[in-house]
Amino acid sequence: MTASGLQRVFKLLMCFVAALGLANAARALQVTDDRGVVVHFDKPPQRIVSLLPSLTESVCELGQCHRLVGVDRYSNFPASVQKLPLVGGGLDPHIEAVVALKPDVVLLATSSRAGERLRALGIRVVALEPKTHADVQRVLLKLGQLLDVPDAQRIWRAIDAGVSAAAQSLPASVSGTRVYFEVNPGPYGAAELSFIGETLTRLGVKNILPARLGPFPKLNPEYVVRANPDVIMIGQRSEDGLAQRPGWSSIRALREQRVCVFPAEQANTLVRPGPRMAEAARLMAQCLSAKAPKASTKGGKS
């Protein structure tokens, strides 16, 4: 080969290397998480540990379940994640178990105590914690950006449309029904400010827990007695001893058997702010269709 031919080959090779570098640079990304921390990645992460069930479900809804290499003990949907290594609780995971999985990123709640320890060990951490409908949309889009999934907005539109469809399925007589939704037996309730409360509002009913109490307030049981809801929504964990709580036997919803008890799998759907919110809205709508009193007989505070 002549000297000029060698020069042409060398130039072509340099062009290829430059193009490859530009392609890699284009795939590099940065994500600002819910703590305001900017996390840099050379490329979309391929090995993910998720320490929050709603984030686990969101990753899978984006079609990226195969990237998960470990989850917290409460992540159990979809069924395929039940085969993954468990790394403890989301708030206090087993750090050694997480590190051993060699993740490209760990997804966790802002309230998790593990973030700083993992970062100190050189592991990238993205803290995301959806608490409202708007948060669910934002987190889906942020995960779409992180995982290089371009159609995350389409998934949110489907969720939002599903909630609207659940609301439209209800008869007019359900409007204004006064509802108490218990998250767990603390008792902790879901107030208007929570994503559950937002769903109830979209279904056209009245939450007995106002926004001023915060999203998931711990309640004095007497508060619910005084509020005297028309319908109570609870999970199986709350069912035992419900009528034995002081004064609760006088609550209208208990007297008239207007209580919806959701089995564990449905309860998980209801209390996770993620891609199953439309299904949660359908479950609430089914409860209201079956249990809400007629408009003319709805009660108020006793």
N, C-alpha and C positions, 0 to 999 in steps of 0.2 A: 504494500500500500504506500502511496506517495505521501510526502509530508503534508500536502494540502488536504489529502483524504483523511489523514489522522486528525488534523485540526477540526475538520467537519464533524468527525465522530466524537471528538472531545466536546465540541460545542453542543452537540445533540445531547450528550450525556449530562452536561451541566444544566441544560434546559430541563431535562427530566428530573434531576435532583431538585432544582428550584421549584418546579411544579409540584413535586411531592411535598416539599416543605410548605408551600402555600396551601396545599390540601389539608395537611395536618394542622396548620395554623387555623384554617377555617373551621376545623372540627373542635378546636379548643374552645372552652366556654367558661363562664363564671356565673354563679348563682348566688343571690343574696337571700339568706334564709330569714326566718321569723325573728331571729335575735339581731338582725341587722349585720350579720357576719357575711362577708363576701368569700365564697369558696371557689377556688380555681381548679379546673380540670383540663388536662391535655386532650382528652377525648371523652365521650360519654362513658360513664362507669358501666362495667360489665359484671362486676361482682358486688352485690348489694346485700347488706344486712338491714332489716327493718325492725324497729323496736316499738312500733305502734300499729295496732290492727288496721286502723283506717288507712294508714300509709301503705301497708301490705296490700290491702284490697285495691287501692288506687294504682299501685304499680301493676298489679295483675289486670285491672280493667284497661290499662293502657297497652295490654298485650305483651308485657315484659316480665311475666312470672318466672321465665327461665333464667333471668338474671339474679334472682334471689338465691342466696347461699345460706341464709340463716334468718330466723325470726324470733320474736319474743314468745313467751309461753301462751299468750292470749290470742295470737294470730292463728286463726283456724279456718279462714275462708279466703279463696276457694279451697276445695278439698286437697288439691295438689300441694298446698303449703304445709299440710300436716305431716308430710314426709321429710321436711327440712329439719336440720339441726336446730334445737331450741337453745337460746342463750340467756334464759332467765327472764326476769320482769323487765318491762320497758323503762321503769324509773331507776332500777338498780340491777342492770344486767351483769352477767359474769364477764368481766372485762377480758380475762384470759381466753374465754371461749370465743368472744368476738374477734380478738386479735388473731387467734388460730385459724379463722376462716379467711384471712387475708382479703378483707373487703376493699374495694375501690372507694366505697362510701358507706357510711352508716346513716340511716334515716331514723330520726327520733323526735320525740316531743320536746318543746322548749322547756317543759318542766322536768325533764330527765336530768338526773345528776351525773350521768355518764359522759356528757359531751366534752367537758374540759379534760377529763382523764384520757379519753380516746384521742383527742387532739394532741395532748402532750406526748402520746405514743406515735405520733405521725400519721394518724388515720384521719381522713377527711370525714367531716360530720356535717350533715345538713339538718337543721332543726325546723320542723314544720308542724304546726298544731292547729288544724281547722276547728273552729268553734261555732261558725255561723254558715249559712248557705253561701254567702259571698266568699268566705274562707275556703270552702270546699272547691268552688270554682277556681280561686286563685292557686290553691295547692295543686290541683289537677294540671293547670297550665304550667306551673313551675316544674312539676315532675315531668311534664311533656318536654319542656326545655332541657332539663337535666338528662333525660333519657333519649333525646333526639326523636321524639314522637310528634309529628306535625299536626295530628288531628285531635288533640286533647280537647279543644273547644267543642268539637262535635259530641264528645262524650258528655260534657257538661250540659249541652243543649238537650240531650236525651234524658238526663236526670231531671232537669228543670221541667221538661214537658211531661214527664211521668208524674211529678208532684202535682202539676196543674190538672192532669187527667184524673188523678185521685180526688181532687177537690170537686171537679165537675161531675163525678159519679155520685155525689151525695145528694140526697133529697133536700129541698129547701127547709124542711122541718128540723134539720140538724143544726142550722145556723143559730149561733148564740148559746149552744150547750156549754155548760160550765164544766171544765175538765181539770182533773188533777192527774199528772203523769209523774209516777215515782221512778226514779232512776235506780236507786238501791235502798236497802232497808234502814238507812241511817236515822230517820228517813231523809234522803236527799231527793228533791224534786227538780223538774225541768221547768224553769221560768220562761217568760216571754222572750228574754234576751238570748236564750240558747237556740241552737239549730233545731232542736225538737220543738221548742216553743214557736219558732218561725214556721215550722210545718203545720202546727196546730192552727196558727193564725191563718195560714193559706187555706186550711180546710174550713175556715169560717166559724170556728168555735172560740170560746172564751177561756183562756188559761187563768186559773185562780191564783197563780203566782206571778205578780207583776215584775216588770223589768228591773225595778229598783232593788230587788232582792239579789241581783246578780244572776248569772246563767244557771247555776246548779246549787241553790242554797240548801244548807242543812236546816231542817225545820223543827220547830217545837210542834209535836203532834197535835197540840191543841189548835194550832193555826188552821190545819185542814178541817178540824171539827167545826170551827167557826165559819170557815169558807163554805162548807156544806156543798161539795161539788155534785153535779148531776151524774157524772161518769168518772170512774177511776180506771186508769191504765197502769198495770204493774207487771213485773216479771215474776216468774215462779218463786224466785228467792224472797220476794216480799209477801207471798201469799200466806204463809204460815203465821197464824196469830194476828192476822189483820184485824179481825173483828174484836180481838181481845185488847187492842190498844185502847188506853183510857179514853172513853167518850166516843170511840169510832162506831160503835154499834148504832149510834143515833144519826150517823151520816146518811143522807138520802140514798146515795149510790149503793151503800151496803144494805140498807133496809129494803131497797127495791131490786137488789141483785143486778145492779148496773155496773159491774166490774169486769173488765177484760184482763184475763191473766195470760200473758204470753209465755210460751215455752222458751227454753234457753236459747235455741237457735234464732227464734224470732226476736227475742229480747236483744240479742247481739246485733241483729239488723237494725233495730230501733235506736240503739244508743251509740252507733258509730257514724260519725259525720264523714261520709264517703260516698262511693259510687252506688251504694244500695239505698240511698235516701228515697228514691222513688218507690221502692218496695216497702220501705218503712211507712211512707205516706199511704200506700194501699192498705197496709195492715191497720193503720189508725182509722182509715175510712171504713173498713169492714167492721171494726169495733163500733164506730159511731152509728153505722147503719143498723147494727143489731141492738145497741144498748141505749142510744139517746132517747130521752122521753119526748113526747110530742111537745111542740112549741108552747101550747096553751098550758102545759103542766110543769114547765121548767121552774126550778126554785131559785132562790137567791140566798143571801147570807141569813143564817138562822138567828 
